Amino acid sequence: MNLFDFTEEELKLNKRKQISPRQREWLNMTAHGIRSSSWTSVYVTVGFLFLGLCIILTLYLQNEDSRAALLANPLNLLVFPATILAVAVILTLSILYMRRLANHLAGAQV
């Protein structure tokens, strides 16, 4: 019993398919951690997205030949907004999935 730090009362509640208040608090803290870490990952991802786009634009605008190559094909200019849109969709789906997982964890039943 000391291996998992359960008290006798918690074990009795678990055998009756109930969660103790301390276990419920632990699940809620874990759910809160999942939500906050998913938002932190959004900030990091957006930062790296803009860093990458700035580096690519800097390389394209470095000299006259590369500027001409960037503007020669309109598809080149569509890639940047498409990349931002794709990352936004992926981040939105990721946040929704993590929120769903956190809500499932917070409302867990034995």
LINCOR-V888482 format. One record per backbone hydrogen bond with DSSP energy under -0.5 kcal/mol. CO is the residue of the C=O (numbers start at 1). NH is the residue of the N-H. E is the energy in kcal/mol with one decimal. If there is no record, write none. Layout:
CO;NH;E
CO;NH;E
This chain:
1;5;-0.5
1;6;-1.6
7;11;-2.1
8;12;-2.2
9;13;-2.3
10;14;-2.7
11;15;-2.0
12;16;-1.2
13;18;-2.4
14;17;-1.5
20;24;-2.5
21;25;-2.4
22;26;-2.0
23;27;-2.4
24;28;-2.4
25;29;-2.4
26;30;-2.2
27;31;-2.4
28;32;-2.3
29;33;-2.2
30;34;-2.1
31;35;-2.2
32;36;-2.5
33;37;-2.3
34;38;-1.7
35;39;-1.6
36;40;-1.9
37;41;-2.0
38;42;-1.2
39;43;-1.7
40;44;-1.9
41;45;-2.5
42;46;-2.7
43;47;-2.0
44;48;-2.3
45;49;-2.2
46;50;-2.4
47;51;-2.0
48;52;-2.6
49;53;-2.5
50;54;-2.3
51;55;-2.2
52;56;-2.4
53;57;-2.6
54;58;-2.4
55;59;-2.2
56;60;-2.3
57;61;-2.4
59;62;-0.9
63;67;-1.9
64;68;-2.1
65;69;-1.9
66;70;-2.0
67;71;-2.0
68;72;-1.1
69;73;-0.7
72;74;-0.5
73;76;-1.4
73;77;-0.7
74;78;-1.2
75;79;-1.1
76;80;-0.6
77;81;-0.7
78;82;-1.8
79;83;-2.4
80;84;-2.0
81;85;-2.6
82;86;-2.6
83;87;-2.4
84;88;-2.2
85;89;-2.4
86;90;-2.4
87;91;-2.7
88;92;-2.3
89;93;-2.5
90;94;-2.2
91;95;-2.6
92;96;-2.5
93;97;-2.3
94;98;-2.5
95;99;-2.6
96;100;-2.2
97;101;-2.5
98;102;-2.7
99;103;-2.6
100;104;-2.3
101;105;-2.2
102;106;-2.7
103;107;-1.8
105;108;-1.3
